[in-house]
Amino acid sequence: MTALALETPPVRRRPRRPQRLLTQNSELRGENIWNWTIPALATRLWDGRVIKTCPAAGVCAQACYARNGTYNFPGVIQRHQENLAYVLDDPAGWQRQMAAELAHPRHRGGWIRIHDAGDFFSDRYLAMWLRLIAFRPAVNFYCYTKEVDRWNRMVRPAPPRNLRWVFSYGGNEDHLIRPGDRVADVFPDEAAILSAGYHSQDASDLLAVLGPAPVGIPANNIPQFRRRMAGRTFREWQVERDTKRAARTR
């Protein structure tokens, strides 16, 4: 585990059971999209457990929007850790509560974004989501993921009709993405997206899974992240890092 992975201040208080699992952040509220979230990249829970929530993260870890700004507020960290602890310590209870929330009329025909932060960190966790998605066919689900190997094994053979996804570049499993897969890359700005022949999703997050592909995401205007990107896309950045690593092992 690198120092970067745990740079977010941990919240060590015993987690409570969240009263509501699905929430809306300011970006998604305008589109009436509800989301579920856990800590980004990695976290240390109240009892000392260190959980990697984005196992396939690559260069994205160095410019992750979900490890900046309001995501570092103690109350936000606590809420995300409570969600994760619920999944880990009472998976049956978490599934029952999530299934009950998804049954609310407001979600019928609507969209749930799985993970405003975090990813499908284990086979068991992804399997729980797949059961929920099958159990609530009137609700639409979508996600960004870098867990390409897990997705190819568990979702690709029989994808649910009410689930859409996009593989986002910048992970250690970029090389497993196949031609024809729906992909998203982070670009320095909108002009770079258009120049590369990608299609921006800036107008609506749902364009990532419903709009034309490939999908371009403009980078957040965070100075230290822009410096690290150095004008590259996440895909280009990851290729550079993979190439350097391969050269060192020769």
PyMOL commands that set and color helices and strands:
alter all, ss='L'
color gray80, all
select helices_A, chain A and resi 4-6+26-29+59-63+65-67+69-72+74-89+91-102+105-107+123-135+148-154+174-176+190-195+207-210+223-229+234-248
alter helices_A, ss='H'
color red, helices_A
select strands_A, chain A and resi 33-36+42-44+50-52+111-114+140-145+163-168+183-187+199-200+215-218
alter strands_A, ss='S'
color yellow, strands_A
deselect
rebuild
show_as cartoon
